[in-house]
């Protein structure tokens, strides 16, 4: 989870928001993230431990995006449109079902 102390967030919130706002496509985000990672690795040093740390962090970012945004979005769409036919045939429910009372990014 990307949760850091409240007092440390302003250091990152401004630049991160600008990158997100200015990016026009996934390639722009990829470039910006790559520059950040290269800068971080240049400071920390390129070795197995640091590369492994960065790869783990990228994987955690991917999982957090799915947990916080993609999963709830998919649940909304399944509720709106029903599950994919093949899933319905096997009686398998989506593992990321939205539970009543659970707040998502899409609720106001």
CORFENKA-V999134 format. One record per residue. N is the residue number from 1. D_LAST is the distance of its C-alpha to the last C-alpha in Angstrom with 1 decimal. Layout:
{{N & D_LAST} {N & D_LAST}}
//
This chain:
{{1 & 22.9} {2 & 22.6} {3 & 22.0} {4 & 24.5} {5 & 25.2} {6 & 23.0} {7 & 26.2} {8 & 26.8} {9 & 23.5} {10 & 24.3} {11 & 27.3} {12 & 25.2} {13 & 21.9} {14 & 23.5} {15 & 25.7} {16 & 23.3} {17 & 20.7} {18 & 23.6} {19 & 24.8} {20 & 21.4} {21 & 21.2} {22 & 24.9} {23 & 25.2} {24 & 25.8} {25 & 26.3} {26 & 26.5} {27 & 30.1} {28 & 29.0} {29 & 26.8} {30 & 29.7} {31 & 32.1} {32 & 30.1} {33 & 29.5} {34 & 33.2} {35 & 34.4} {36 & 32.4} {37 & 34.0} {38 & 37.4} {39 & 37.3} {40 & 36.2} {41 & 39.0} {42 & 41.5} {43 & 40.9} {44 & 40.9} {45 & 43.6} {46 & 43.7} {47 & 44.8} {48 & 43.8} {49 & 41.8} {50 & 39.7} {51 & 39.2} {52 & 38.2} {53 & 35.8} {54 & 34.1} {55 & 34.0} {56 & 32.5} {57 & 29.8} {58 & 29.0} {59 & 28.9} {60 & 26.5} {61 & 24.2} {62 & 24.4} {63 & 23.6} {64 & 20.6} {65 & 19.2} {66 & 19.8} {67 & 18.5} {68 & 15.2} {69 & 14.4} {70 & 17.1} {71 & 17.4} {72 & 13.9} {73 & 14.1} {74 & 17.5} {75 & 16.5} {76 & 14.1} {77 & 17.1} {78 & 19.6} {79 & 17.9} {80 & 17.8} {81 & 21.3} {82 & 23.1} {83 & 24.8} {84 & 27.5} {85 & 30.7} {86 & 32.7} {87 & 30.2} {88 & 30.3} {89 & 34.1} {90 & 34.3} {91 & 31.9} {92 & 29.8} {93 & 26.2} {94 & 23.8} {95 & 23.8} {96 & 20.2} {97 & 18.9} {98 & 15.4} {99 & 16.1} {100 & 14.4} {101 & 12.7} {102 & 12.4} {103 & 9.2} {104 & 8.8} {105 & 7.9} {106 & 6.5} {107 & 3.8} {108 & 0.0}}
//
